[in-house]
């Protein structure tokens, strides 16, 4: 029980700082879309100076820890990000 709670808490904390989640709502013109969170982590690991200018989002505090989770989430979202990059309208709208 304790282990499950600790794992859930760790996952929740990781998602709040997840680069993929941050780049989903960046709305930065000409920002990368495909594997954007993974690319943001890699950029930060390699000492990139200006992630806000390039990606429209701040890099996570610990990009090395975030990289596997961002790669997994970016892979799951790959069909949608490819459609966005190619300009295909999926007819999806959000809101209540």
C-alpha positions, 0 to 999 in steps of 0.5 A: 500500500505504501509503495503504491502511494509513493509511486502514485505521488512520484508520478503525479509530481513528475507529470506536473513538471513533465516537458511534454505536458508543458509543450502541449499548451505552449502555443509558440509559433514555429515551435517543435511539435513532434516529440517536443517534450523529449526534445525540450529535455534533451535541449536542457540536458545539453545546456540549451540557453533559451528553452522559452524562446525555442519551445515556448515552455520552461524546461523541467528542473530535472530533465534527466529524470523527466526524459523517459516519461516525456519520451513515453508520453510523446510516443503515445501522442505521436499520431496527434503531433504528426497530424498537427505538424502536417496540418491535418485537421482532426476536427477535435474541439475542447472545452465544456 
